[in-house]
Amino acid sequence: MICSIDISNQFIIVWSMFIKDQKQKFGEDYIIKEEDTGLLFHMIIRKAMDYITSYRDVVLCWEGLHSTKWRKEVWPPYKENRKHSDDPNFKWVGPLMEKCFEFFSNFHVKCLKVDNCEGDDCIYATCKYYAEKGEEVRIISNDKDLSQIMNWYDTVSQYNPIKKEMVSKNENILLEKAIVGDVSDNIKAFKGLGPKTFEKMLADQALWNKKMTPANLEILETVMKIIDLRKYPQEYQDAIKVELEKPWNDFKPHEVEKFLLDNGLKSCYNDWTSRWCQDIQALNFESPDAMDEIEAILNS
């Protein structure tokens, strides 16, 4: 089974937990200091290592440069509510994401970060690429939008790491988002139309026809262009496929150990030598050199 991790989503989950905890301790005006980033990075590593030590083949999907550009050209308000220019804490997100990318590149993974592509695009491309080869793919994300992929590929499943449960298939996920709206992506609902009315529309063709005015139909068609993951530009789909066709990263256990020591991540280092090494060893990589390195670390 291939594990496709929405790593940007995982990062934001940890980031939100960290900020909330620090503000509870030190007040709402709390500003992250450089010495705080070690703890934050420690939390991110521990979160992701649960999956890297559980699945042999892991694809980490990141936000690429200008990731929302083409969708904003189609729907200008898209994610405009996510601007963080006024948040002094947000300056740490970019550097920490780069640090995560550097660290996880030392494992038997594929790190997908492609210009003009969001993490969701990379996850869709990963599912499509491997499902069409007959592989099972497990998505790790609490983003319900990704459940649309299960409607197209029977070998794809999704696990919500927040609720700690598998996500159910929803055949109407795209229609619901386009019609009811999505606050997180700044997609406005049809005026005066909420979830209950949407459910009634699905069961009542006359009501559907009444609500689907020419103006609403235009909104629906426009929004579907940006939320249906199958519809993002072919050139970007091809760019992700090029990355997927590259070999898996070599597993470099000594580089992992060095990284943890160099960055003062003592607790993560202890987990690495006492537990994570054995867990990865059990995945049976076809890399004798890496296995020799693991044995040396375990016996040191």
C-alpha positions as CSV (number, residue, x, y, z in Angstrom):
1,M,0.0,0.0,0.0
2,I,1.2,3.5,-0.9
3,C,0.7,6.1,1.9
4,S,0.0,9.7,0.5
5,I,0.4,12.2,3.3
6,D,-1.0,15.7,3.1
7,I,2.1,17.0,4.9
8,S,1.2,20.6,4.6
9,N,-2.1,19.7,6.3
10,Q,-0.2,17.8,9.0
11,F,2.1,20.8,9.5
12,I,-0.9,23.2,9.9
13,I,-2.5,20.8,12.4
14,V,0.6,20.8,14.6
15,W,1.2,24.6,14.1
16,S,-2.4,25.3,15.3
17,M,-2.0,23.1,18.3
18,F,1.4,24.8,19.2
19,I,0.1,28.3,18.8
20,K,-3.1,27.6,20.8
21,D,-1.0,26.0,23.6
22,Q,1.5,28.9,23.7
23,K,-1.2,31.5,23.8
24,Q,-3.0,29.7,26.6
25,K,0.3,29.8,28.6
26,F,1.5,33.3,27.7
27,G,-1.5,35.3,26.5
28,E,-3.1,36.1,23.2
29,D,-0.3,38.5,22.2
30,Y,2.3,35.7,22.3
31,I,4.9,36.0,19.5
32,I,7.0,32.9,18.6
33,K,10.7,33.3,19.3
34,E,13.5,31.5,17.5
35,E,14.1,29.3,20.6
36,D,10.5,28.0,20.4
37,T,11.0,26.6,16.9
38,G,12.8,23.5,18.2
39,L,9.7,22.4,20.1
40,L,7.5,23.1,17.1
41,F,9.8,21.1,14.8
42,H,9.9,18.3,17.3
43,M,6.1,18.1,17.3
44,I,6.0,18.0,13.5
45,I,8.6,15.2,13.2
46,R,6.8,13.0,15.8
47,K,3.5,13.5,14.0
48,A,4.9,12.4,10.6
49,M,7.1,9.6,11.9
50,D,4.0,7.7,12.9
51,Y,3.3,7.1,9.2
52,I,6.9,6.9,7.9
53,T,7.5,4.0,10.4
54,S,4.2,2.3,9.5
55,Y,4.2,2.3,5.7
56,R,6.9,1.1,3.5
57,D,6.2,3.5,0.6
58,V,5.3,7.1,1.6
59,V,4.6,10.1,-0.7
60,L,4.8,13.4,1.1
61,C,2.7,16.1,-0.7
62,W,3.6,19.8,-0.2
63,E,2.4,23.2,-1.4
64,G,4.3,24.3,-4.5
65,L,5.4,27.8,-5.4
66,H,2.4,29.9,-6.6
67,S,0.2,26.9,-5.7
68,T,-3.1,28.9,-5.8
69,K,-2.3,31.1,-8.7
70,W,-4.3,29.4,-11.5
71,R,-7.3,28.8,-9.2
72,K,-7.4,32.5,-8.3
73,E,-7.4,33.4,-11.9
74,V,-10.6,31.3,-12.3
75,W,-12.1,32.3,-8.9
76,P,-10.4,35.5,-7.5
77,P,-11.7,35.1,-3.9
78,Y,-10.2,31.7,-3.6
79,K,-8.4,31.4,-0.2
80,E,-8.2,35.2,0.1
81,N,-9.3,34.7,3.7
82,R,-6.0,32.9,4.4
83,K,-3.7,35.9,4.2
84,H,-1.2,35.9,7.0
85,S,0.7,39.1,6.2
86,D,-0.4,40.7,9.5
87,D,0.6,37.7,11.7
88,P,4.2,38.0,12.9
89,N,4.2,34.3,13.8
90,F,3.7,33.3,10.2
91,K,7.2,34.2,9.2
92,W,8.4,30.9,10.7
93,V,6.1,28.7,8.5
94,G,8.3,28.9,5.4
95,P,11.6,28.1,7.0
96,L,10.2,25.3,9.1
97,M,8.5,23.8,6.1
98,E,11.8,23.8,4.3
99,K,13.5,22.2,7.3
100,C,10.8,19.5,7.3
101,F,11.4,18.9,3.5
102,E,15.2,18.5,4.2
103,F,14.7,16.1,7.1
104,F,12.1,13.8,5.4
105,S,14.1,13.7,2.2
106,N,16.5,11.3,4.1
107,F,13.8,8.6,4.1
108,H,12.5,6.1,1.6
109,V,9.9,8.6,0.4
110,K,8.9,10.8,-2.5
111,C,8.6,14.4,-1.7
112,L,6.2,16.2,-4.1
113,K,6.5,19.9,-4.3
114,V,5.6,21.2,-7.7
115,D,5.2,24.8,-8.9
116,N,1.6,25.9,-9.4
117,C,0.3,22.8,-7.6
118,E,-1.4,22.6,-4.2
119,G,-0.9,19.6,-1.9
120,D,-4.3,18.3,-2.9
121,D,-3.2,18.3,-6.6
122,C,-0.2,16.2,-5.7
123,I,-2.3,13.8,-3.6
124,Y,-4.8,13.4,-6.5
125,A,-2.0,12.8,-9.0
126,T,-0.4,10.2,-6.6
127,C,-3.7,8.3,-6.2
128,K,-4.3,8.3,-9.9
129,Y,-0.8,7.2,-10.8
130,Y,-0.7,4.3,-8.4
131,A,-4.4,3.3,-8.5
132,E,-4.1,2.9,-12.3
133,K,-1.2,0.5,-11.6
134,G,-3.4,-1.6,-9.4
135,E,-1.9,-0.3,-6.1
136,E,-3.9,0.6,-3.0
137,V,-3.4,4.1,-1.8
138,R,-4.1,5.5,1.7
139,I,-4.6,9.3,2.0
140,I,-3.6,10.8,5.4
141,S,-5.6,14.0,5.8
142,N,-8.5,15.5,7.6
143,D,-9.4,17.5,4.5
144,K,-12.8,16.1,3.5
145,D,-12.4,17.5,-0.1
146,L,-10.0,14.7,-0.8
147,S,-12.7,12.1,-0.3
148,Q,-13.8,12.9,-3.9
149,I,-10.9,10.8,-5.1
150,M,-12.5,7.7,-3.6
151,N,-15.4,8.2,-6.0
152,W,-13.1,7.5,-8.9
153,Y,-10.7,4.9,-7.6
154,D,-11.9,1.9,-5.6
155,T,-8.4,1.2,-4.3
156,V,-8.1,4.6,-2.6
157,S,-9.0,5.2,1.1
158,Q,-8.6,8.1,3.4
159,Y,-7.7,8.3,7.1
160,N,-8.6,11.4,9.2
161,P,-5.7,11.8,11.8
162,I,-7.8,14.3,13.8
163,K,-10.8,12.1,14.4
164,K,-8.7,9.0,14.1
165,E,-11.1,7.3,11.8
166,M,-11.5,6.3,8.2
167,V,-13.3,8.8,5.9
168,S,-16.5,7.6,4.3
169,K,-17.2,8.1,0.6
170,N,-19.5,11.0,-0.3
171,E,-20.7,11.0,-3.9
172,N,-22.0,14.6,-3.6
173,I,-19.0,16.1,-2.0
174,L,-18.2,18.4,-5.0
175,L,-21.8,19.6,-5.5
176,E,-22.1,20.3,-1.8
177,K,-19.0,22.4,-1.7
178,A,-19.9,24.3,-4.8
179,I,-23.5,25.0,-3.8
180,V,-23.4,25.2,0.0
181,G,-19.9,26.8,0.0
182,D,-16.7,26.3,2.0
183,V,-15.6,29.0,4.5
184,S,-12.0,27.6,4.7
185,D,-11.5,28.1,1.0
186,N,-13.5,31.3,0.8
187,I,-16.1,29.8,-1.6
188,K,-19.4,31.5,-0.9
189,A,-22.6,29.6,-0.9
190,F,-25.6,30.3,-3.1
191,K,-27.5,33.1,-1.4
192,G,-29.9,31.7,1.2
193,L,-29.0,28.1,0.6
194,G,-27.5,25.9,3.4
195,P,-26.9,22.2,4.0
196,K,-30.5,21.3,4.7
197,T,-31.8,23.0,1.5
198,F,-29.1,21.2,-0.4
199,E,-30.3,17.8,0.9
200,K,-33.8,18.7,-0.2
201,M,-32.6,19.7,-3.6
202,L,-31.0,16.3,-4.2
203,A,-34.4,14.6,-3.4
204,D,-36.6,17.1,-5.2
205,Q,-36.0,17.8,-8.9
206,A,-38.5,20.7,-8.9
207,L,-36.7,22.4,-6.1
208,W,-33.4,21.8,-7.8
209,N,-34.7,23.4,-11.0
210,K,-36.0,26.4,-9.0
211,K,-32.8,27.0,-7.1
212,M,-30.5,26.5,-10.1
213,T,-31.1,29.9,-11.7
214,P,-28.8,31.0,-14.6
215,A,-26.7,33.0,-12.1
216,N,-26.4,30.1,-9.7
217,L,-25.6,27.7,-12.6
218,E,-22.8,30.0,-13.7
219,I,-21.3,30.0,-10.2
220,L,-21.6,26.2,-10.0
221,E,-19.8,25.7,-13.3
222,T,-17.0,28.1,-12.3
223,V,-16.5,26.7,-8.8
224,M,-16.4,23.1,-10.1
225,K,-13.4,24.0,-12.3
226,I,-11.3,24.7,-9.3
227,I,-12.6,22.1,-6.8
228,D,-12.8,19.0,-9.0
229,L,-9.2,17.8,-8.8
230,R,-9.5,16.1,-12.2
231,K,-9.8,19.5,-13.8
232,Y,-6.6,21.2,-12.9
233,P,-4.4,22.0,-15.9
234,Q,-2.9,19.0,-17.7
235,E,0.6,20.6,-17.8
236,Y,0.6,20.6,-14.0
237,Q,-0.7,17.1,-13.9
238,D,2.2,16.1,-16.2
239,A,4.7,17.9,-14.0
240,I,3.7,16.0,-11.0
241,K,3.8,12.7,-12.9
242,V,7.4,13.4,-13.9
243,E,8.2,13.7,-10.2
244,L,6.3,10.5,-9.3
245,E,8.2,8.5,-11.9
246,K,11.5,9.4,-10.3
247,P,13.0,6.7,-8.0
248,W,12.2,6.6,-4.2
249,N,14.7,8.6,-2.1
250,D,17.5,6.6,-0.7
251,F,17.1,5.9,3.0
252,K,20.0,7.5,4.9
253,P,19.8,6.5,8.6
254,H,23.1,8.2,9.5
255,E,21.9,11.5,7.9
256,V,18.7,11.2,10.0
257,E,20.7,10.7,13.1
258,K,23.0,13.6,12.3
259,F,20.1,15.9,11.5
260,L,18.4,15.2,14.9
261,L,21.7,15.8,16.8
262,D,22.6,18.9,14.8
263,N,19.2,20.4,15.5
264,G,19.2,19.6,19.2
265,L,16.2,17.3,19.0
266,K,17.2,15.1,21.9
267,S,13.8,13.5,22.4
268,C,13.4,12.6,18.7
269,Y,16.9,11.3,18.7
270,N,16.1,9.0,21.7
271,D,13.0,7.8,19.8
272,W,15.2,7.2,16.7
273,T,17.7,5.0,18.5
274,S,15.2,3.2,20.7
275,R,12.2,2.7,18.5
276,W,12.0,4.3,15.0
277,C,15.0,2.5,13.7
278,Q,13.6,-0.9,14.5
279,D,10.2,0.1,13.1
280,I,11.8,1.1,9.8
281,Q,14.0,-2.0,9.7
282,A,10.8,-4.1,10.0
283,L,9.6,-2.6,6.7
284,N,12.2,-4.6,4.8
285,F,13.9,-2.1,2.5
286,E,15.9,-3.5,-0.3
287,S,19.0,-1.5,0.7
288,P,21.7,-3.5,2.4
289,D,23.8,-0.4,3.0
290,A,20.9,1.3,4.8
291,M,20.3,-1.8,6.9
292,D,23.9,-2.0,7.9
293,E,23.7,1.7,9.0
294,I,20.6,0.9,11.1
295,E,22.4,-2.0,12.7
296,A,25.3,0.2,13.5
297,I,23.0,2.8,15.1
298,L,21.1,0.3,17.1
299,N,24.3,-1.3,18.4
300,S,26.1,2.0,19.2
